[in-house]
């Protein structure tokens, strides 16, 4: 680091550089000052207290880190870019940062030991706490925002694959790409941007197997007074049981359709004049098609197809999934330098 110090020589002012050696980091400073916002959020919403009540006791002796404190500490660590349990130890080494934490950060070994004491009942208690926190949040926002959140609540269900290493991870399995992974399954409240329910599934588990249970748990975590509940799921949730569950619970839903030959056949029979331009999607049109699996509910349920015009230079390469949705004759024409195509 160089600093400038002004001086005079021969009646003229000049600048002289001085080198300052940078030593050890100042323990009074932290690079994770943002956790102060987490502490303030905890103070306003009472997140730790709600977790304590929802989870309950996980140890015989009520001393040290509790179950609710552990969940809060891990969440705060993740917001400081912590990806592994050892990140907790790094947070503990941040002396100044610990003064900003909502709860003291436990050691990685301590966190591991406490986490092993979480049976299913305690894990469900986290979702109970989330429901209480969402209700508290709703009471603090302005009236316009509150009415908007209560008018419609959309449950957005999705899964993601998280690659893991080592052979000691329970339920870790190889997926279709050859990665050894676990599969978190999460239902979010889309309008509020917060999670409602979550499940850690085996690496190759089918998310349809517990989709109805996830729907019910997500609905339970919504605050009272929601006028209309909606749900949206991608094609990985294409299942009649989930569709029937939505209808029975009065939930408006959208589920992605598995791309099969009958679906493409039904879409190909729609005349051009019945396709309607999609709002906010360039070169895209929508149409209702005559396709519905026999075991699905029929009352008020329709299948909507989407088609997008693309140019030959934007045709996916290799083994891309979208490439298989383009009719063979149009694909041949495009690869030969033909005109824009409508898959």
matplotlib code that plots the C-alpha trace (Angstrom):
import matplotlib.pyplot as plt

x = [0.0, 1.4, 0.3, 1.2, 2.7, 3.1, 6.3, 8.2, 11.7, 13.3, 10.1, 8.1, 5.5, 6.1, 4.6, 6.5, 5.4, 5.7, 5.3, 3.3, 3.6, 0.3, 0.5, -2.0, -5.7, -7.4, -9.6, -11.9, -12.9, -15.0, -15.7, -19.1, -20.7, -23.9, -24.8, -25.9, -29.0, -29.7, -29.5, -31.9, -34.3, -34.2, -35.0, -38.0, -39.5, -38.3, -36.9, -34.8, -37.6, -40.0, -37.5, -37.0, -40.7, -41.3, -38.3, -38.4, -35.7, -33.1, -30.9, -31.5, -29.6, -30.7, -27.3, -25.0, -26.4, -30.1, -31.9, -33.3, -30.0, -28.2, -30.6, -30.3, -26.5, -26.2, -28.6, -26.5, -23.3, -24.8, -25.6, -21.9, -21.1, -20.6, -21.0, -19.7, -19.8, -16.1, -17.4, -18.8, -15.3, -14.3, -17.2, -16.1, -12.6, -14.1, -14.0, -15.7, -18.3, -19.3, -20.5, -23.0, -24.3, -27.9, -26.7, -23.1, -21.7, -21.1, -18.1, -18.5, -18.2, -20.8, -23.2, -22.7, -23.5, -26.7, -27.9, -27.9, -30.4, -33.0, -35.7, -38.5, -40.7, -38.0, -37.5, -41.2, -41.0, -38.9, -41.8, -44.1, -41.8, -41.7, -45.5, -45.4, -42.7, -44.7, -47.7, -45.6, -44.1, -47.6, -48.6, -45.6, -45.9, -48.0, -51.7, -51.3, -48.6, -50.5, -53.7, -51.6, -50.0, -53.3, -55.1, -53.1, -50.3, -48.4, -46.6, -43.6, -42.3, -39.0, -36.0, -32.3, -29.4, -26.5, -23.3, -21.7, -18.3, -17.3, -19.2, -20.6, -23.5, -26.8, -29.2, -26.6, -27.1, -26.0, -28.3, -28.8, -25.6, -23.4, -23.1, -23.4, -25.8, -28.6, -31.9, -33.4, -37.1, -38.4, -41.8, -41.6, -44.1, -43.5, -45.0, -43.2, -40.0, -39.7, -39.7, -42.6, -41.6, -38.5, -37.4, -34.0, -34.5, -32.3, -30.1, -32.2, -35.6, -38.7, -40.1, -43.6, -43.5, -44.0, -45.4, -48.9, -47.4, -45.2, -48.3, -50.1, -47.2, -46.7, -50.4, -50.1, -47.1, -49.1, -50.7, -54.4, -56.6, -55.1, -57.9, -56.6, -53.8, -52.1, -49.3, -46.9, -44.7, -42.4, -42.7, -40.9, -44.2, -46.4, -48.6, -52.4, -52.2, -50.9, -53.5, -56.3, -54.9, -54.9, -58.5, -59.7, -58.0, -59.3, -55.8, -55.4, -52.4, -50.1, -48.0, -45.5, -46.5, -44.0, -43.0, -44.4, -45.5, -49.3, -48.6, -46.8, -49.5, -52.2, -50.3, -49.7, -53.5, -54.1, -54.6, -52.5, -55.4, -56.0, -52.5, -52.4, -49.3, -47.9, -47.5, -43.9, -42.4, -40.9, -41.9, -44.0, -47.6, -50.0, -53.0, -55.3, -54.8, -56.9, -54.7, -55.4, -54.4, -57.4, -56.7, -56.4, -59.2, -61.3, -63.4, -61.8, -58.5, -57.0, -53.6, -51.9, -49.1, -46.4, -44.5, -41.6, -40.2, -36.4, -33.9, -31.6, -28.5, -30.1, -30.9, -29.4, -26.4, -25.3, -27.7, -29.8, -33.3, -34.9, -33.3, -35.5, -38.7, -38.0, -39.8, -37.3, -38.1, -37.7, -34.5, -33.1, -34.1, -32.5, -29.3, -29.2, -29.4, -33.2, -35.7, -36.8, -38.7, -41.7, -41.2]
y = [0.0, 3.4, 6.7, 10.2, 12.8, 16.3, 18.3, 21.3, 21.4, 24.5, 26.5, 24.1, 21.6, 18.0, 14.6, 11.8, 8.2, 6.1, 2.3, 0.8, -2.9, -4.8, -7.2, -9.8, -9.2, -7.0, -9.2, -6.3, -6.4, -9.0, -9.7, -11.1, -8.0, -8.9, -11.4, -8.4, -8.3, -11.9, -11.1, -8.2, -10.4, -12.9, -10.1, -8.9, -12.2, -14.3, -17.0, -18.8, -18.7, -20.2, -22.9, -23.7, -24.2, -26.1, -28.5, -29.0, -30.5, -32.7, -33.2, -34.3, -31.5, -28.0, -26.4, -25.5, -25.4, -26.3, -27.7, -24.4, -22.6, -25.2, -24.6, -20.9, -21.1, -23.3, -21.0, -17.9, -19.8, -20.6, -17.0, -16.3, -18.7, -21.7, -24.9, -27.6, -28.3, -27.2, -23.7, -23.5, -23.7, -20.8, -18.7, -19.4, -18.1, -14.8, -13.0, -9.8, -11.7, -13.8, -10.6, -10.1, -13.6, -14.2, -17.2, -18.5, -20.7, -24.3, -26.3, -28.6, -31.7, -30.3, -29.5, -33.0, -34.7, -32.6, -33.0, -36.8, -36.4, -35.0, -37.6, -37.1, -35.4, -32.7, -32.2, -31.6, -29.1, -26.9, -26.7, -25.9, -23.0, -21.8, -21.6, -19.5, -17.2, -16.7, -15.7, -13.2, -11.8, -11.3, -9.3, -6.9, -6.0, -3.1, -3.6, -3.6, -6.2, -8.3, -8.3, -9.3, -12.2, -13.4, -13.2, -16.0, -18.2, -20.3, -23.4, -24.0, -27.6, -28.6, -30.9, -30.5, -32.9, -32.2, -34.2, -35.8, -37.5, -40.4, -43.6, -42.7, -40.5, -42.2, -42.5, -41.2, -42.9, -42.6, -40.6, -41.0, -38.8, -41.1, -38.6, -39.8, -37.4, -36.6, -35.0, -32.1, -31.7, -28.2, -26.5, -22.7, -19.9, -18.2, -14.7, -14.4, -16.1, -18.3, -22.1, -24.0, -27.6, -29.7, -33.3, -34.8, -37.7, -40.5, -39.6, -41.5, -41.2, -40.3, -36.9, -38.1, -40.6, -38.0, -35.1, -35.3, -35.2, -32.2, -30.5, -31.0, -29.9, -26.8, -25.8, -26.3, -23.8, -21.1, -18.4, -18.5, -16.5, -17.3, -16.9, -19.2, -21.7, -22.5, -25.0, -25.5, -28.5, -29.5, -32.7, -34.7, -34.5, -35.7, -38.0, -38.6, -38.8, -35.3, -34.0, -35.6, -34.3, -30.7, -31.0, -32.5, -29.7, -26.9, -26.1, -24.6, -26.4, -26.6, -29.7, -30.1, -32.9, -35.6, -35.3, -38.4, -39.4, -39.0, -35.4, -34.5, -36.1, -34.1, -30.9, -31.6, -31.7, -28.1, -25.8, -22.7, -20.3, -21.8, -20.9, -17.7, -15.6, -16.0, -12.8, -11.9, -14.8, -13.9, -16.1, -18.4, -19.5, -21.5, -23.7, -26.1, -29.6, -32.8, -34.8, -36.0, -39.4, -41.6, -41.8, -38.0, -35.8, -34.4, -31.6, -28.3, -29.8, -29.0, -29.6, -26.5, -26.9, -24.3, -24.0, -21.6, -20.5, -20.8, -20.2, -22.8, -21.3, -21.8, -25.5, -27.3, -29.4, -32.8, -34.8, -31.8, -32.8, -29.9, -31.2, -34.3, -32.2, -30.9, -32.9, -34.9, -33.3, -29.8, -30.7, -32.1, -28.9, -26.7, -28.6, -28.3, -24.5, -24.1, -21.6, -20.9, -23.8, -24.3, -27.4]
z = [0.0, -0.9, 0.7, -0.5, 1.9, 0.8, 1.6, 0.4, -1.2, -2.7, -2.2, -4.3, -3.1, -4.1, -3.4, -1.8, -1.7, 1.5, 1.5, 4.3, 5.0, 5.3, 8.2, 9.6, 9.0, 11.6, 13.8, 14.4, 10.7, 8.8, 5.2, 6.1, 7.5, 5.6, 8.3, 10.4, 8.1, 9.0, 12.7, 12.2, 10.2, 13.0, 15.5, 13.5, 12.5, 15.5, 13.2, 15.8, 18.4, 15.9, 15.0, 18.7, 19.2, 16.0, 16.3, 20.1, 22.1, 20.4, 23.5, 27.0, 28.5, 27.5, 27.1, 24.2, 20.7, 20.3, 17.3, 16.3, 16.9, 14.7, 11.8, 12.1, 12.3, 9.2, 7.3, 8.2, 7.2, 3.8, 3.2, 3.8, 0.9, 3.1, 1.1, 3.5, 7.2, 7.5, 6.5, 10.1, 11.4, 9.1, 10.4, 14.0, 13.1, 12.0, 15.4, 14.3, 12.3, 15.2, 16.9, 14.1, 13.9, 15.1, 17.1, 17.9, 15.1, 16.3, 15.4, 12.4, 14.6, 17.0, 14.2, 12.8, 16.1, 16.7, 13.1, 13.6, 16.4, 14.1, 13.5, 11.0, 13.6, 14.2, 10.5, 10.0, 12.8, 10.6, 8.2, 11.1, 12.0, 8.4, 8.5, 11.7, 10.2, 7.0, 9.0, 11.0, 7.9, 6.4, 9.4, 9.0, 5.3, 4.0, 3.3, -0.5, -0.5, 2.1, -0.1, -3.1, -1.3, 0.1, -3.3, -5.0, -3.6, -6.1, -5.0, -7.3, -6.9, -8.3, -7.7, -8.3, -8.2, -5.9, -6.6, -3.6, -3.0, -0.8, -0.1, 3.3, 2.2, 2.9, 0.0, -2.5, -5.8, -9.4, -11.7, -15.5, -16.2, -14.0, -11.2, -7.6, -6.0, -3.6, -4.8, -2.8, -3.4, -2.6, -2.8, -2.9, -2.4, -5.7, -4.9, -1.6, -2.7, 0.4, 0.8, 2.2, 2.4, 1.5, 1.3, 0.7, -1.6, -2.8, -5.8, -8.4, -6.6, -8.6, -7.4, -8.3, -5.5, -2.7, -4.8, -3.2, 0.3, -0.7, -2.0, 1.4, 3.4, 1.3, 1.7, 5.4, 5.5, 3.8, 6.1, 6.7, 4.4, 1.0, -1.5, -4.3, -4.2, -7.4, -8.2, -11.0, -11.7, -14.6, -16.7, -14.0, -12.0, -14.8, -12.7, -12.4, -8.6, -8.4, -10.8, -8.9, -5.6, -7.0, -8.2, -4.9, -2.9, -5.1, -6.3, -9.8, -11.4, -14.4, -14.9, -17.7, -20.2, -21.0, -24.6, -26.3, -29.8, -28.9, -27.7, -30.9, -33.0, -31.2, -31.7, -35.4, -36.1, -34.9, -37.9, -38.0, -37.4, -34.0, -32.7, -30.6, -30.1, -26.6, -24.5, -23.6, -25.7, -29.0, -32.1, -29.8, -30.2, -28.0, -28.7, -26.8, -28.1, -27.8, -25.5, -22.0, -20.5, -19.7, -15.9, -15.5, -14.3, -17.1, -15.5, -16.2, -17.3, -20.8, -22.5, -23.9, -26.5, -27.3, -30.5, -31.2, -34.5, -34.7, -37.4, -38.8, -37.2, -33.7, -34.1, -31.0, -31.7, -30.5, -28.3, -27.1, -26.0, -27.9, -31.1, -30.8, -30.8, -34.3, -37.0, -39.1, -42.4, -40.9, -39.2, -42.5, -44.3, -41.6, -41.5, -45.3, -45.1, -45.5, -44.3, -40.6, -39.2, -36.9, -34.6]

ax = plt.figure().add_subplot(projection="3d")
ax.plot(x, y, z, "-o")
ax.set_aspect("equal")
plt.show()
